[in-house]
Amino acid sequence: MSSPKREKIWNDLKEHQIFLKTQSIKDLFLDDISRINKFTADACGIHLDFSKNLFTSETLRLFIKLTEALHLTDQTKALFTGKSINITEKRPALHTALRGNSEKQILIDGKSVKIQIKTELEKMRIFSETIRSGKIKSSFGKPFKTIVNVGIGGSDLGPRLVINALKNNTGKDELKVHFISNVDEEPFASILDSIDIENTLFIIASKTFSTSETKQNAWLIKELLTNRYRKKGIRHELQTSQLYAVTANKAAALKFGIPENNIFEIWDWVGGRYSVWSAMGVSVALKIGFEKFLEFLGGGADMDEHFITAAPEKNIPLLLSFLSVWHRNFQGYASQAILPYADSLSLLPQYLQQLAMESNGKMVNRNGGLVDYDTGPIIWGGTGTNFQHAFAQHLHQSTTITPCDFIVSANSKSNNLHELTNNKIKHNQNILIANCLAQSKALMEGRDIKSVSENLKRLNLDNGETKKLVAHQFFPGSRPSNTIIIKNIQPRTLGSLIAMYEHKTFCEGVIWNINSFDQWGVELGKKLSDSIRDQLIDNNHNDTQDPSTKNLINIIKKYQK
């Protein structure tokens, strides 16, 4: 299959979209009193309401037919059974196996995936429990108080999101976790200024152990530790307890100087943006405890089961992918906003940017040909209610329509409000929820000219001024959104939420016939930056840059003098 546009159902969807253009989302509710029952779904502590979209039973029927024509079921089976669905790198994408309970044997290069995963999980369990209990101490003989995770991309965004989301679910508050990702010296210096390196454990998290940003930061950390060891007279054989690695390139980690027992293994079949379920999540286990890390994995497995077994009409990841493709390819909407109403989920938009845009920001299909249709939308967002005072204006009245995912937890949990009554805390949460629901309602309903005019009449303005203000206070409405309610932000529910978006992204990729598991655009930037770096350092280096880049290099050198 080269293009979904060649399927008859694709053309049927185009004609269907033209028919729906004459209707509003409010009209759909008036036409079908049972709409709310048809366009909601529940699974794994997550409730999806997708009724506020210009999307009907006929739209759903056509999308189900489209995925049948595109053999989504076969592709899903290939994903879960270890087939090489990452066709450009000739490898499986087996992140689901990291959290699964299946007894089915999967062999990769003659090795049992299940045994490899169990081995690393047991190593993570022992490690996290001994660090958290204080049995393992630093080279200076101090219990660990701080963890610093050094990594970028999936080695950073996943653990950072989960730890931030579950910060109120940990019993080890005194164990602080920091993240160093960029090579920008300011955050690096800020973190080092705030910690005592004598009670800090450093985790170098890099699948390839060749990512330039991570290696540069790792070298600096190693030098800092070495200098402190020398200053304090720490014997060489004791200098082994503060530097650890998570990588698929064990040889490179050993060459760097990390002891073999300090290396956690991941594998080529774990994509970076899907790696939080693997040993890349060791910082998560250290912060929240290994049992809660297992609950997180269990939530992912719950969503896997739902995705595999649920009927299409109630399959949450599949429905979200239908809506995404509908908005992108048939409605012409270029972006999607992720809007969590929970500060603990403030990093979710950024995490989903990588998941969705690195996976499906592609212009070449699985056959190697250029696509002749739009693929992955731009993902952006912010935290409610803060975004309401930043860019909500754009969502309501801009000429650009942006479909939104509103995400809200029915319950809050904080370990730091002991002096307040539960009713006071619940009142705050209900204000937050009310704002979330009001935004989705306002996007759908808008405000018509008649109601605006009636409101303005009460102000006793003259007709000319009233007429001007009517246009400014008119809201077109019929702007699409999903509302996702989670029961609470706990490890299991969070695991389900992340896996939900993973499977949504996978289904989009199948419909668009693209490889969602490579990222050649990232690799190109890495390669070009190496040559530019050399020219910034070496004045005599062979100059092969374009005129603009050459001039920018010269300006930087001038400013650095």
C-alpha positions, 0 to 999 in steps of 0.5 A, a space after each residue: 500500500 503506497 497511499 491511503 488516498 487510493 482507497 475508495 473509503 478515503 474519497 467517501 470521507 472527503 464527500 462526507 466532510 463536505 456534507 458536514 460542513 453545513 452543520 455545527 457541533 451543537 447541531 449534532 447534539 440536537 439531531 441525536 439525543 443519545 450522542 453522548 452515549 455513542 461518543 464516549 469511552 471508558 478504560 483503565 481509569 480514563 474517560 474519553 468524551 469525544 462528542 464535541 467534534 464534528 464527527 458522526 456515526 457515519 464518520 466513525 463507520 467510514 474510519 473503521 472501514 478505512 482501517 480494515 482496508 489498511 490492515 491495521 489489525 495485522 500491523 498491530 499484531 506485528 507490533 506486539 509479536 516483534 516483527 521488524 515494523 521499523 523497516 528503515 532500521 530493520 528492527 522491531 518496536 517492542 516497548 509493549 513487551 517491557 510492560 507486558 505480562 504475556 507468556 508468549 516467547 519472543 526471540 530477537 537474535 536468538 535471545 528471549 526478550 522476556 528473560 532479558 526484561 526480567 533480568 534488568 527489572 530484577 537488577 533495577 529492583 535490587 538497585 533502587 531498594 538498596 539506594 533508597 534504604 541507604 545500604 549502598 553509599 557514595 564513594 565518600 561514605 554518605 547515603 545518597 540524597 540526590 540523583 542526577 539523570 544525564 540524558 536528552 530526548 527520550 532518555 530525559 523527557 519520559 523519566 522527567 514527565 513521570 517523576 514530575 507527575 508522581 511527585 506526590 506519590 513518593 514516600 522518599 521525599 528526601 531523595 531529590 532527582 534532577 535532570 541535565 539534558 542540554 549542553 547549555 552551561 547555565 542549567 548545568 551549573 545551576 544544578 551542580 551549585 544546588 547539590 552536594 556531589 559527595 551524596 549524589 548519584 549520576 546516571 548517564 542515560 543514552 541508548 547509543 552512548 554517542 549522543 554529543 550533548 550527553 557525552 559532553 555533560 558526562 565528561 564534565 561530571 566525570 572530571 568533577 568527581 575525579 577532582 573531588 576524589 583526588 582532593 579527598 584522597 579516595 582510593 581508586 577501588 572506591 571510586 565506583 559507586 556514583 556513576 551509572 549508565 543506561 545504554 544499549 552500547 555497553 562497550 562504549 559505557 565501559 570504555 568511558 570508564 563506567 564499571 560493568 556492574 553499574 551498567 543497565 541494559 536496554 536494546 535496539 528494539 526499544 525506541 528512545 521516545 518509548 524507553 521510559 518503560 525500560 531501565 531508562 526509567 531507573 530514576 523513576 524507580 529510585 524516586 517513587 520506589 520499585 513497587 510503584 514503578 511496577 504499577 506504572 508498567 501495569 497501567 501501560 499493560 492495561 492500556 495495551 490489553 484495551 487497545 488489542 481487545 476493545 471494539 473499534 467504537 469504544 477503543 480509546 487510542 483508535 478513536 483518538 487516531 481517527 479524530 486526529 486524521 479526520 482533523 488533519 486530512 479532511 478538516 485541514 487543521 495543522 496542529 493540536 493542543 494538549 491542555 492538562 488541567 494539572 500542574 503535575 502533568 505540565 510536562 505532558 505537552 512537551 513529552 507528546 511533542 516528541 512522541 507524535 512529531 518525531 514519530 509521524 513528522 514524515 514526508 516519505 511513506 513505507 515504500 520510500 515514496 513521497 506522500 501526497 497528503 498531510 501527516 503528523 500535526 504540530 503538537 503544542 499546549 500548556 497547563 490549565 488554567 495558566 494557558 487561559 491567560 496566555 493563548 486561549 484567546 487564539 483558540 476561541 477567536 483566531 482564524 486558525 482552528 486548533 483541536 484540543 485535548 483537555 485532560 483533567 483529574 477528578 481527584 487531587 493528591 498533595 502531601 504538603 497541605 496537611 493544615 488545610 481541610 479536605 473540603 478546602 482542597 477539594 474546592 480548589 480542585 473543583 474550581 480547576 475542573 470547572 474551568 476545564 469543562 467551561 473551556 470545552 463548552 465555550 469552544 463548542 457553543 461560542 457566542 452568537 451575535 444575538 446574545 452578544 447584542 442583548 448583553 450589550 444593550 444592558 450597558 446603555 451604549 449608543 448604537 454605533 459603539 454597540 455595533 462595533 463591540 458585537 463583532 469583537 465579542 462574537 465567538 463562532 463556536 463549533 471548535 473541536 475538542 476531546 475531554 479526557 477525565 482520569 480518576 486520579 494521577 497515580 502510577 497505574 493511571 499515568 501508565 495507561 495515559 501515556 500508553 494511550 497516546 503511544 497507540 494513538 500515534 501508532 494507528 496514525 502512522 498505519 493510516 498514513 503508511 509511514 514508519 513511526 519508529 525512525 527519526 532521520 531528521 534528528 540524525 541529520 542535525 547531529 551530523 551537521 552540528 559536528 562540522 560547525 563545532 569543529 569550525 568554531 574551535 579551529 580557525 584553520 578547519 576546511 570551510 565547507 559551509 554555505 555563505 549564511 552559516 559561514 557568516 554566522 560562525 564568524 559573528 560568533 567568533 567575533 563576539 567570543 573574543 
